[in-house]
């Protein structure tokens, strides 16, 4: 694993010391900003984010402890840089106060440059862990099935093998498939097989973030870039430096953001919102969409150059209805998963239940199947999953004397229509609320509304 690179702010009123430290740190590959006073350091910290603050304590205008106090008051711990204090006038009291305020280490002048370099490396490791802690994947060393990619069908085995091969490269990947097919799971599996697997996978759902905030979320911003930007913030691309970023729902990007993403893919650089300074980034991009990007290119709503930059290695996930042979093992997998989570004991699945589930079209795909099984586990009362606990739009479990296929389909369709009708009545016609009541997506509800010609 390569040593972490970072942005360092060196604050010292002695020019000779600043230049010596700056030269040594730049030789290690770091970006170094020098400040000759506490006030200048305050200005820099207000304008941009830094990973490590290397600060002298005794300076004419304000002390290093004053700077640390202000940082502690202005920023929560997770957003502060790592702090290294240096002084020629060390006292026990100042060292203790610096540590209490969040300083990582305390260096007494004179010190060897090599000593500082070691401490900086440790500080950057701490900062990396702090910045990425919510993204760390506990299961990154697990097998593919532990990511939820379950399937014995030939098409899924081929997909897993392809993901394994792709994981060994740094090529850009475009994952396509309907909603609920497991695009994020495939992205996580690819990352888990990559050389960057010890780093977190940074995930962004482009459709879930308001258009006005998405640019800042992706590329970060500097203080004052827009109303409310009282501090600088790193974006997801900066957090993903040296690792992988997963951009879900890529087809929802605006033309402006499409251009900015194309620049990242071509030049490996970007500019935070409000900044005039470019930042270099070494990141592997995995994108996903349920939209037809080729058609969007023809329609002029998606940039052709960006499409080809993203589509270096395409992976298409089939809908569940096209791999029905996987439904029985998926049912078993989700039963095990959710009985562990809920503490319920499931000893058997009644005859006909799996066969019934296998006839359903599953417009919400694997996600809808998992929701169905989770509800069935929760609703079971006697250690068995049967017709009474299967609630996915009225998919009725059948007894060992299974009805003919046509009659079964008729029963399912009748209950589907009744379930939709009652949900809409309970939600006073609000489709989003009706979908929530049924535990399905709005897209799945739209499918049924069209299927049964509901007005």
Secondary structure, DSSP 8 states (H G I E B T S, - for coil): ------EEEEE-S-HHHHHHHHHHHHHTT-EEEEESSHHHHHHHHHHS--SEEEEES--SS--HHHHHHHHHHHS-GGGS-EEEEEESS--HHHHHHHHHTTEEEEEESS--HHHHHHHHHHHHHHHHHHHHTTT--TTTTS-GGGGT----SHHHHHHHHHHHHHHTS---EEEE--TTS-HHHHHHHHHHTSTTTTS-EEEEETTTS-HHHHHHHHH-B-TTSSTT--S-B--HHHHTTTSEEEEESGGG--HHHHHHHHHHHHHSEEE-BT-S-EEE---EEEEEESS-HHHHHHHTSS-HHHHHHHTTEEEE---GGG-GGGHHHHHHHHHHHHHHHH-----EE-TTHHHHHHHS--TTHHHHHHHHHHHHHHH-SSSEE-GGG--GGG-----SS---HHHHHHHHHHHHHHHHHHHHHHTTT-HHHHHHHHT--HHHHHHHHHHTT--
